[in-house]
Amino acid sequence: MVAIAMPSPSGCQHCGIDEREHMGRWKPPVGWHKWTAPTQDQIKTRMRARRAVRITP
Ligand SMILES: [Zn+2]
């Protein structure tokens, strides 16, 4: 099984890292940014992606 780095559903809108371990991150194209709440669409998409990974053998 291949380990895929799945962003947490509540992870940053820009990079997917959880708020408590975020601090400051540099990530293109946003550059240096603080944790930003993901949009409802992002949360749904991430949850769906997680479920798809769990089902796939
Ligand atoms: Zn971020």
N, CA, C, O and the ligand as a Tripos MOL2 file, in Angstrom:
@<TRIPOS>MOLECULE
protein
  229   227    58     0     0
PROTEIN
NO_CHARGES

@<TRIPOS>ATOM
      1 N           0.8380   -1.2000    0.0000 N.3       1 MET1
      2 CA          0.0000    0.0000    0.0000 C.3       1 MET1
      3 C           0.8720    1.2490    0.0000 C.2       1 MET1
      4 O           1.8610    1.3410    0.7280 O.2       1 MET1
      5 N           0.4900    2.1820   -0.8140 N.am      2 VAL2
      6 CA          1.2610    3.4260   -0.9220 C.3       2 VAL2
      7 C           0.6960    4.4550    0.0580 C.2       2 VAL2
      8 O          -0.5070    4.7150    0.0770 O.2       2 VAL2
      9 N           1.5580    5.0180    0.8460 N.am      3 ALA3
     10 CA          1.1210    6.0410    1.7990 C.3       3 ALA3
     11 C           0.9700    7.3760    1.0820 C.2       3 ALA3
     12 O           1.9270    7.9110    0.5220 O.2       3 ALA3
     13 N          -0.2220    7.8890    1.1100 N.am      4 ILE4
     14 CA         -0.4720    9.1770    0.4620 C.3       4 ILE4
     15 C          -0.7000   10.2370    1.5350 C.2       4 ILE4
     16 O          -1.4790   10.0310    2.4650 O.2       4 ILE4
     17 N          -0.0330   11.3400    1.4030 N.am      5 ALA5
     18 CA         -0.2060   12.4280    2.3630 C.3       5 ALA5
     19 C          -1.5280   13.1280    2.0850 C.2       5 ALA5
     20 O          -1.6470   13.9460    1.1730 O.2       5 ALA5
     21 N          -2.4990   12.7860    2.8890 N.am      6 MET6
     22 CA         -3.8200   13.3840    2.7170 C.3       6 MET6
     23 C          -3.9800   14.5920    3.6230 C.2       6 MET6
     24 O          -3.7880   14.4860    4.8350 O.2       6 MET6
     25 N          -4.3240   15.7180    3.0640 N.am      7 PRO7
     26 CA         -4.5410   16.8670    3.9420 C.3       7 PRO7
     27 C          -5.7420   16.6310    4.8430 C.2       7 PRO7
     28 O          -6.7590   16.0910    4.4090 O.2       7 PRO7
     29 N          -5.6190   17.0390    6.0980 N.am      8 SER8
     30 CA         -6.7430   16.9260    7.0180 C.3       8 SER8
     31 C          -7.9060   17.7710    6.5170 C.2       8 SER8
     32 O          -7.6860   18.8470    5.9610 O.2       8 SER8
     33 N          -9.1430   17.3060    6.7030 N.am      9 PRO9
     34 CA        -10.2910   18.0930    6.2360 C.3       9 PRO9
     35 C         -10.3100   19.5050    6.8220 C.2       9 PRO9
     36 O         -10.8170   20.4410    6.2030 O.2       9 PRO9
     37 N          -9.7520   19.6430    8.0200 N.am     10 SER10
     38 CA         -9.7460   20.9690    8.6430 C.3      10 SER10
     39 C          -8.4090   21.6710    8.4590 C.2      10 SER10
     40 O          -8.1330   22.6690    9.1250 O.2      10 SER10
     41 N          -7.5730   21.1540    7.5550 N.am     11 GLY11
     42 CA         -6.2630   21.7470    7.3170 C.3      11 GLY11
     43 C          -6.3530   23.0870    6.6050 C.2      11 GLY11
     44 O          -7.4000   23.4850    6.0940 O.2      11 GLY11
     45 N          -5.2240   23.7570    6.5920 N.am     12 CYS12
     46 CA         -5.1400   25.0830    5.9880 C.3      12 CYS12
     47 C          -5.6650   25.1000    4.5470 C.2      12 CYS12
     48 O          -5.4880   24.1480    3.7870 O.2      12 CYS12
     49 N          -6.3000   26.1840    4.2100 N.am     13 GLN13
     50 CA         -6.8660   26.3620    2.8740 C.3      13 GLN13
     51 C          -5.7770   26.3360    1.7860 C.2      13 GLN13
     52 O          -6.0300   25.9340    0.6500 O.2      13 GLN13
     53 N          -4.5750   26.7680    2.1520 N.am     14 HIS14
     54 CA         -3.5110   26.8780    1.1560 C.3      14 HIS14
     55 C          -2.6330   25.6410    1.0740 C.2      14 HIS14
     56 O          -2.2100   25.2610   -0.0180 O.2      14 HIS14
     57 N          -2.3480   25.0030    2.2100 N.am     15 CYS15
     58 CA         -1.3850   23.9000    2.1860 C.3      15 CYS15
     59 C          -1.8890   22.6360    2.8560 C.2      15 CYS15
     60 O          -1.2280   21.6010    2.7580 O.2      15 CYS15
     61 N          -3.0400   22.6720    3.5380 N.am     16 GLY16
     62 CA         -3.6090   21.4560    4.1040 C.3      16 GLY16
     63 C          -3.0490   21.0380    5.4480 C.2      16 GLY16
     64 O          -3.3920   19.9660    5.9470 O.2      16 GLY16
     65 N          -2.2010   21.8490    6.0430 N.am     17 ILE17
     66 CA         -1.6210   21.5110    7.3470 C.3      17 ILE17
     67 C          -2.5660   21.9510    8.4620 C.2      17 ILE17
     68 O          -3.1910   23.0090    8.3840 O.2      17 ILE17
     69 N          -2.6600   21.1160    9.5080 N.am     18 ASP18
     70 CA         -3.5420   21.4350   10.6250 C.3      18 ASP18
     71 C          -3.1170   22.7250   11.3230 C.2      18 ASP18
     72 O          -1.9430   23.0940   11.3400 O.2      18 ASP18
     73 N          -4.1160   23.3970   11.8990 N.am     19 GLU19
     74 CA         -3.8660   24.6970   12.5230 C.3      19 GLU19
     75 C          -2.7910   24.6340   13.6090 C.2      19 GLU19
     76 O          -1.9190   25.4990   13.6720 O.2      19 GLU19
     77 N          -2.8560   23.5980   14.4720 N.am     20 ARG20
     78 CA         -1.9200   23.5260   15.6050 C.3      20 ARG20
     79 C          -0.4850   23.2750   15.1830 C.2      20 ARG20
     80 O           0.4320   23.6540   15.9120 O.2      20 ARG20
     81 N          -0.2500   22.6410   14.0190 N.am     21 GLU21
     82 CA          1.1290   22.4290   13.5920 C.3      21 GLU21
     83 C           1.5270   23.3470   12.4460 C.2      21 GLU21
     84 O           2.5860   23.1810   11.8410 O.2      21 GLU21
     85 N           0.6680   24.3140   12.1550 N.am     22 HIS22
     86 CA          0.9090   25.1670   11.0030 C.3      22 HIS22
     87 C           2.0180   26.1880   11.2440 C.2      22 HIS22
     88 O           3.0170   26.2100   10.5250 O.2      22 HIS22
     89 N           1.8360   27.0360   12.2620 N.am     23 MET23
     90 CA          2.7260   28.1840   12.5050 C.3      23 MET23
     91 C           2.8040   28.9960   11.2150 C.2      23 MET23
     92 O           1.7710   29.3610   10.6530 O.2      23 MET23
     93 N           4.0160   29.2820   10.7400 N.am     24 GLY24
     94 CA          4.1470   29.9810    9.4690 C.3      24 GLY24
     95 C           4.6490   29.0070    8.4280 C.2      24 GLY24
     96 O           5.5230   28.1890    8.7150 O.2      24 GLY24
     97 N           4.1180   29.0820    7.2380 N.am     25 ARG25
     98 CA          4.5530   28.1850    6.1690 C.3      25 ARG25
     99 C           4.7520   28.9770    4.8900 C.2      25 ARG25
    100 O           4.0190   29.9200    4.5930 O.2      25 ARG25
    101 N           5.7580   28.5680    4.1460 N.am     26 TRP26
    102 CA          5.9510   29.1780    2.8370 C.3      26 TRP26
    103 C           5.4870   28.1840    1.7980 C.2      26 TRP26
    104 O           6.0010   27.0690    1.7090 O.2      26 TRP26
    105 N           4.5220   28.5940    1.0220 N.am     27 LYS27
    106 CA          3.9770   27.6820    0.0080 C.3      27 LYS27
    107 C           3.5300   28.4980   -1.1920 C.2      27 LYS27
    108 O           2.7030   29.4000   -1.0600 O.2      27 LYS27
    109 N           4.0790   28.1830   -2.3710 N.am     28 PRO28
    110 CA          3.6130   28.8930   -3.5620 C.3      28 PRO28
    111 C           2.1910   28.4860   -3.9010 C.2      28 PRO28
    112 O           1.8460   27.3400   -3.6130 O.2      28 PRO28
    113 N           1.3360   29.3050   -4.4820 N.am     29 PRO29
    114 CA          1.6820   30.6780   -4.8800 C.3      29 PRO29
    115 C           1.4010   31.7070   -3.7870 C.2      29 PRO29
    116 O           1.6080   32.9000   -4.0070 O.2      29 PRO29
    117 N           0.9380   31.2790   -2.6260 N.am     30 VAL30
    118 CA          0.5780   32.2530   -1.5930 C.3      30 VAL30
    119 C           1.7760   32.8030   -0.8500 C.2      30 VAL30
    120 O           1.7080   33.8960   -0.2880 O.2      30 VAL30
    121 N           2.9160   32.0320   -0.8380 N.am     31 GLY31
    122 CA          4.0800   32.4890   -0.1050 C.3      31 GLY31
    123 C           3.9120   32.2780    1.3870 C.2      31 GLY31
    124 O           3.2500   31.3270    1.8040 O.2      31 GLY31
    125 N           4.5050   33.1550    2.2070 N.am     32 TRP32
    126 CA          4.4330   33.0260    3.6550 C.3      32 TRP32
    127 C           3.0310   33.3860    4.1180 C.2      32 TRP32
    128 O           2.5360   34.4760    3.8320 O.2      32 TRP32
    129 N           2.3970   32.4740    4.8270 N.am     33 HIS33
    130 CA          1.0090   32.7290    5.2210 C.3      33 HIS33
    131 C           0.7050   32.0930    6.5640 C.2      33 HIS33
    132 O           1.4270   31.2160    7.0380 O.2      33 HIS33
    133 N          -0.3620   32.5470    7.1530 N.am     34 LYS34
    134 CA         -0.8360   31.9400    8.3920 C.3      34 LYS34
    135 C          -1.9520   30.9590    8.0530 C.2      34 LYS34
    136 O          -2.5240   30.9820    6.9640 O.2      34 LYS34
    137 N          -2.2420   30.0950    9.0290 N.am     35 TRP35
    138 CA         -3.3110   29.1070    8.8200 C.3      35 TRP35
    139 C          -4.6060   29.8150    8.4550 C.2      35 TRP35
    140 O          -5.0190   30.7710    9.1130 O.2      35 TRP35
    141 N          -5.2340   29.3300    7.4010 N.am     36 THR36
    142 CA         -6.4920   29.8950    6.9430 C.3      36 THR36
    143 C          -7.5250   28.7850    6.8920 C.2      36 THR36
    144 O          -7.2620   27.7090    6.3550 O.2      36 THR36
    145 N          -8.6910   29.0420    7.4450 N.am     37 ALA37
    146 CA         -9.7380   28.0280    7.4600 C.3      37 ALA37
    147 C         -10.0900   27.6070    6.0400 C.2      37 ALA37
    148 O         -10.2300   28.4600    5.1640 O.2      37 ALA37
    149 N         -10.2340   26.3050    5.7970 N.am     38 PRO38
    150 CA        -10.6150   25.8470    4.4580 C.3      38 PRO38
    151 C         -12.0690   26.1840    4.1570 C.2      38 PRO38
    152 O         -12.8760   26.3760    5.0660 O.2      38 PRO38
    153 N         -12.3850   26.2520    2.8990 N.am     39 THR39
    154 CA        -13.7710   26.5230    2.5060 C.3      39 THR39
    155 C         -14.5980   25.2500    2.6840 C.2      39 THR39
    156 O         -14.0440   24.1550    2.7720 O.2      39 THR39
    157 N         -15.8990   25.3920    2.7360 N.am     40 GLN40
    158 CA        -16.7710   24.2230    2.8570 C.3      40 GLN40
    159 C         -16.5220   23.2420    1.7120 C.2      40 GLN40
    160 O         -16.5410   22.0270    1.9110 O.2      40 GLN40
    161 N         -16.2910   23.7720    0.5280 N.am     41 ASP41
    162 CA        -16.0160   22.9110   -0.6200 C.3      41 ASP41
    163 C         -14.7370   22.1110   -0.4220 C.2      41 ASP41
    164 O         -14.6810   20.9260   -0.7500 O.2      41 ASP41
    165 N         -13.7130   22.7600    0.1130 N.am     42 GLN42
    166 CA        -12.4480   22.0550    0.3460 C.3      42 GLN42
    167 C         -12.6200   20.9460    1.3680 C.2      42 GLN42
    168 O         -12.0690   19.8570    1.2070 O.2      42 GLN42
    169 N         -13.3810   21.2170    2.4190 N.am     43 ILE43
    170 CA        -13.6150   20.2050    3.4470 C.3      43 ILE43
    171 C         -14.3210   18.9990    2.8350 C.2      43 ILE43
    172 O         -13.9500   17.8520    3.0840 O.2      43 ILE43
    173 N         -15.3350   19.2760    2.0400 N.am     44 LYS44
    174 CA        -16.0810   18.1770    1.4060 C.3      44 LYS44
    175 C         -15.1800   17.3800    0.4710 C.2      44 LYS44
    176 O         -15.1840   16.1490    0.4960 O.2      44 LYS44
    177 N         -14.4120   18.0810   -0.3480 N.am     45 THR45
    178 CA        -13.5360   17.3960   -1.2970 C.3      45 THR45
    179 C         -12.5140   16.5360   -0.5810 C.2      45 THR45
    180 O         -12.2400   15.4160   -1.0110 O.2      45 THR45
    181 N         -11.9400   17.0480    0.5160 N.am     46 ARG46
    182 CA        -10.9360   16.2820    1.2580 C.3      46 ARG46
    183 C         -11.5510   15.0600    1.9210 C.2      46 ARG46
    184 O         -10.9580   13.9820    1.9290 O.2      46 ARG46
    185 N         -12.7480   15.2370    2.4780 N.am     47 MET47
    186 CA        -13.4100   14.0960    3.1140 C.3      47 MET47
    187 C         -13.7020   13.0150    2.0780 C.2      47 MET47
    188 O         -13.5440   11.8230    2.3450 O.2      47 MET47
    189 N         -14.1320   13.4470    0.8900 N.am     48 ARG48
    190 CA        -14.4270   12.4930   -0.1760 C.3      48 ARG48
    191 C         -13.1500   11.7740   -0.5920 C.2      48 ARG48
    192 O         -13.1650   10.5630   -0.8100 O.2      48 ARG48
    193 N         -12.0520   12.5050   -0.7020 N.am     49 ALA49
    194 CA        -10.7800   11.9140   -1.1000 C.3      49 ALA49
    195 C         -10.3190   10.8900   -0.0730 C.2      49 ALA49
    196 O          -9.7970    9.8340   -0.4310 O.2      49 ALA49
    197 N         -10.5100   11.2030    1.1980 N.am     50 ARG50
    198 CA        -10.1110   10.2770    2.2620 C.3      50 ARG50
    199 C         -10.9140    8.9850    2.1580 C.2      50 ARG50
    200 O         -10.3790    7.8840    2.2850 O.2      50 ARG50
    201 N         -12.2070    9.1510    1.9250 N.am     51 ARG51
    202 CA        -13.0690    7.9690    1.8460 C.3      51 ARG51
    203 C         -12.6540    7.1120    0.6600 C.2      51 ARG51
    204 O         -12.6180    5.8860    0.7640 O.2      51 ARG51
    205 N         -12.3420    7.7410   -0.4570 N.am     52 ALA52
    206 CA        -11.9490    7.0060   -1.6560 C.3      52 ALA52
    207 C         -10.6820    6.2080   -1.4050 C.2      52 ALA52
    208 O         -10.5560    5.0780   -1.8780 O.2      52 ALA52
    209 N          -9.7400    6.7870   -0.6630 N.am     53 VAL53
    210 CA         -8.4860    6.0970   -0.3660 C.3      53 VAL53
    211 C          -8.7350    4.8940    0.5310 C.2      53 VAL53
    212 O          -8.1240    3.8390    0.3620 O.2      53 VAL53
    213 N          -9.6480    5.0690    1.4920 N.am     54 ARG54
    214 CA         -9.9090    3.9850    2.4380 C.3      54 ARG54
    215 C         -10.5610    2.7810    1.7370 C.2      54 ARG54
    216 O         -10.3100    1.6290    2.0920 O.2      54 ARG54
    217 N         -11.3990    3.0740    0.7400 N.am     55 ILE55
    218 CA        -12.0990    1.9880    0.0500 C.3      55 ILE55
    219 C         -11.1530    1.2510   -0.8960 C.2      55 ILE55
    220 O         -11.2200    0.0280   -1.0180 O.2      55 ILE55
    221 N         -10.2770    1.9930   -1.5610 N.am     56 THR56
    222 CA         -9.3570    1.3730   -2.5170 C.3      56 THR56
    223 C          -8.3630    0.4630   -1.8020 C.2      56 THR56
    224 O          -7.7130    0.9020   -0.8540 O.2      56 THR56
    225 N          -8.2290   -0.7880   -2.2270 N.am     57 PRO57
    226 CA         -7.2910   -1.7010   -1.5760 C.3      57 PRO57
    227 C          -5.8460   -1.3090   -1.8260 C.2      57 PRO57
    228 O          -4.9320   -1.9790   -1.3440 O.2      57 PRO57
    229 ZN         -1.1010   26.8690    5.1290 Zn       58 ZN58
@<TRIPOS>BOND
     1     1     2 1
     2     2     3 1
     3     3     4 2
     4     3     5 am
     5     5     6 1
     6     6     7 1
     7     7     8 2
     8     7     9 am
     9     9    10 1
    10    10    11 1
    11    11    12 2
    12    11    13 am
    13    13    14 1
    14    14    15 1
    15    15    16 2
    16    15    17 am
    17    17    18 1
    18    18    19 1
    19    19    20 2
    20    19    21 am
    21    21    22 1
    22    22    23 1
    23    23    24 2
    24    23    25 am
    25    25    26 1
    26    26    27 1
    27    27    28 2
    28    27    29 am
    29    29    30 1
    30    30    31 1
    31    31    32 2
    32    31    33 am
    33    33    34 1
    34    34    35 1
    35    35    36 2
    36    35    37 am
    37    37    38 1
    38    38    39 1
    39    39    40 2
    40    39    41 am
    41    41    42 1
    42    42    43 1
    43    43    44 2
    44    43    45 am
    45    45    46 1
    46    46    47 1
    47    47    48 2
    48    47    49 am
    49    49    50 1
    50    50    51 1
    51    51    52 2
    52    51    53 am
    53    53    54 1
    54    54    55 1
    55    55    56 2
    56    55    57 am
    57    57    58 1
    58    58    59 1
    59    59    60 2
    60    59    61 am
    61    61    62 1
    62    62    63 1
    63    63    64 2
    64    63    65 am
    65    65    66 1
    66    66    67 1
    67    67    68 2
    68    67    69 am
    69    69    70 1
    70    70    71 1
    71    71    72 2
    72    71    73 am
    73    73    74 1
    74    74    75 1
    75    75    76 2
    76    75    77 am
    77    77    78 1
    78    78    79 1
    79    79    80 2
    80    79    81 am
    81    81    82 1
    82    82    83 1
    83    83    84 2
    84    83    85 am
    85    85    86 1
    86    86    87 1
    87    87    88 2
    88    87    89 am
    89    89    90 1
    90    90    91 1
    91    91    92 2
    92    91    93 am
    93    93    94 1
    94    94    95 1
    95    95    96 2
    96    95    97 am
    97    97    98 1
    98    98    99 1
    99    99   100 2
   100    99   101 am
   101   101   102 1
   102   102   103 1
   103   103   104 2
   104   103   105 am
   105   105   106 1
   106   106   107 1
   107   107   108 2
   108   107   109 am
   109   109   110 1
   110   110   111 1
   111   111   112 2
   112   111   113 am
   113   113   114 1
   114   114   115 1
   115   115   116 2
   116   115   117 am
   117   117   118 1
   118   118   119 1
   119   119   120 2
   120   119   121 am
   121   121   122 1
   122   122   123 1
   123   123   124 2
   124   123   125 am
   125   125   126 1
   126   126   127 1
   127   127   128 2
   128   127   129 am
   129   129   130 1
   130   130   131 1
   131   131   132 2
   132   131   133 am
   133   133   134 1
   134   134   135 1
   135   135   136 2
   136   135   137 am
   137   137   138 1
   138   138   139 1
   139   139   140 2
   140   139   141 am
   141   141   142 1
   142   142   143 1
   143   143   144 2
   144   143   145 am
   145   145   146 1
   146   146   147 1
   147   147   148 2
   148   147   149 am
   149   149   150 1
   150   150   151 1
   151   151   152 2
   152   151   153 am
   153   153   154 1
   154   154   155 1
   155   155   156 2
   156   155   157 am
   157   157   158 1
   158   158   159 1
   159   159   160 2
   160   159   161 am
   161   161   162 1
   162   162   163 1
   163   163   164 2
   164   163   165 am
   165   165   166 1
   166   166   167 1
   167   167   168 2
   168   167   169 am
   169   169   170 1
   170   170   171 1
   171   171   172 2
   172   171   173 am
   173   173   174 1
   174   174   175 1
   175   175   176 2
   176   175   177 am
   177   177   178 1
   178   178   179 1
   179   179   180 2
   180   179   181 am
   181   181   182 1
   182   182   183 1
   183   183   184 2
   184   183   185 am
   185   185   186 1
   186   186   187 1
   187   187   188 2
   188   187   189 am
   189   189   190 1
   190   190   191 1
   191   191   192 2
   192   191   193 am
   193   193   194 1
   194   194   195 1
   195   195   196 2
   196   195   197 am
   197   197   198 1
   198   198   199 1
   199   199   200 2
   200   199   201 am
   201   201   202 1
   202   202   203 1
   203   203   204 2
   204   203   205 am
   205   205   206 1
   206   206   207 1
   207   207   208 2
   208   207   209 am
   209   209   210 1
   210   210   211 1
   211   211   212 2
   212   211   213 am
   213   213   214 1
   214   214   215 1
   215   215   216 2
   216   215   217 am
   217   217   218 1
   218   218   219 1
   219   219   220 2
   220   219   221 am
   221   221   222 1
   222   222   223 1
   223   223   224 2
   224   223   225 am
   225   225   226 1
   226   226   227 1
   227   227   228 2
@<TRIPOS>SUBSTRUCTURE
     1 MET1         2 RESIDUE 1 A MET
     2 VAL2         6 RESIDUE 1 A VAL
     3 ALA3        10 RESIDUE 1 A ALA
     4 ILE4        14 RESIDUE 1 A ILE
     5 ALA5        18 RESIDUE 1 A ALA
     6 MET6        22 RESIDUE 1 A MET
     7 PRO7        26 RESIDUE 1 A PRO
     8 SER8        30 RESIDUE 1 A SER
     9 PRO9        34 RESIDUE 1 A PRO
    10 SER10       38 RESIDUE 1 A SER
    11 GLY11       42 RESIDUE 1 A GLY
    12 CYS12       46 RESIDUE 1 A CYS
    13 GLN13       50 RESIDUE 1 A GLN
    14 HIS14       54 RESIDUE 1 A HIS
    15 CYS15       58 RESIDUE 1 A CYS
    16 GLY16       62 RESIDUE 1 A GLY
    17 ILE17       66 RESIDUE 1 A ILE
    18 ASP18       70 RESIDUE 1 A ASP
    19 GLU19       74 RESIDUE 1 A GLU
    20 ARG20       78 RESIDUE 1 A ARG
    21 GLU21       82 RESIDUE 1 A GLU
    22 HIS22       86 RESIDUE 1 A HIS
    23 MET23       90 RESIDUE 1 A MET
    24 GLY24       94 RESIDUE 1 A GLY
    25 ARG25       98 RESIDUE 1 A ARG
    26 TRP26      102 RESIDUE 1 A TRP
    27 LYS27      106 RESIDUE 1 A LYS
    28 PRO28      110 RESIDUE 1 A PRO
    29 PRO29      114 RESIDUE 1 A PRO
    30 VAL30      118 RESIDUE 1 A VAL
    31 GLY31      122 RESIDUE 1 A GLY
    32 TRP32      126 RESIDUE 1 A TRP
    33 HIS33      130 RESIDUE 1 A HIS
    34 LYS34      134 RESIDUE 1 A LYS
    35 TRP35      138 RESIDUE 1 A TRP
    36 THR36      142 RESIDUE 1 A THR
    37 ALA37      146 RESIDUE 1 A ALA
    38 PRO38      150 RESIDUE 1 A PRO
    39 THR39      154 RESIDUE 1 A THR
    40 GLN40      158 RESIDUE 1 A GLN
    41 ASP41      162 RESIDUE 1 A ASP
    42 GLN42      166 RESIDUE 1 A GLN
    43 ILE43      170 RESIDUE 1 A ILE
    44 LYS44      174 RESIDUE 1 A LYS
    45 THR45      178 RESIDUE 1 A THR
    46 ARG46      182 RESIDUE 1 A ARG
    47 MET47      186 RESIDUE 1 A MET
    48 ARG48      190 RESIDUE 1 A ARG
    49 ALA49      194 RESIDUE 1 A ALA
    50 ARG50      198 RESIDUE 1 A ARG
    51 ARG51      202 RESIDUE 1 A ARG
    52 ALA52      206 RESIDUE 1 A ALA
    53 VAL53      210 RESIDUE 1 A VAL
    54 ARG54      214 RESIDUE 1 A ARG
    55 ILE55      218 RESIDUE 1 A ILE
    56 THR56      222 RESIDUE 1 A THR
    57 PRO57      226 RESIDUE 1 A PRO
    58 ZN58       229 GROUP 0 **** ****
